[in-house]
Amino acid sequence: MKRLQLIRISQSPDCTQGVLRDEETKLAIMLTMELPWRNNEPRVSCIPAGVYTVRPYSSEKYPDVFEVVDVPSRTDILIHVGNTTNDSKGCILPGKYFGEPNGLPAVLASGESLKRLKMFIGDGEWELIVSDWGSGESGKCFDVITDKFGFFKNSLTTRSKK
């Protein structure tokens, strides 16, 4: 079973930003956006740090995504396409870049990132290790990461509105 680690690199009152990497190679696969930590309250908080099973999931509203299962006191935690925390009710949003469209912290190229995750994972269940690392303001750069797909070029940076 593949093991991926979601390292939360920035937490603010607006959002939680992270990097998802392969636990074996330590190579980054994508960036993530989640709701801020609000004591694991359903639909308004990111999930707690921990180890979870993830499996393929599909519904009419969320076709061909992933479900994070066995989250304490939570259900319906998905990894699905979205850009800002307005697109999430506690789910994990994949992305290629951090940005701030319309002044909101976001992940961009979410659909492309989910496709890359599916390519990397393949079929079946996998393990997600969620860990908190550091804190800071939304949009903080994390620039010592390599990745398997040449996805992040030289570093992870914030795309600004400039």
DABELPE-V402551 format. One record per helix or strand of 2 or more residues. SS is the DSSP state (2 for helix, 1 for strand). FROM is the first residue (numbers start at 1). TO is the last residue. If there is no record, write none. Layout:
# DABELPE-V402551
{{SS FROM TO} {SS FROM TO}}
This chain:
# DABELPE-V402551
{{1 3 11} {1 16 22} {1 28 34} {1 50 57} {1 65 69} {1 77 80} {2 85 87} {1 92 95} {1 97 99} {2 101 103} {1 106 108} {2 110 121} {1 126 132} {1 158 159}}
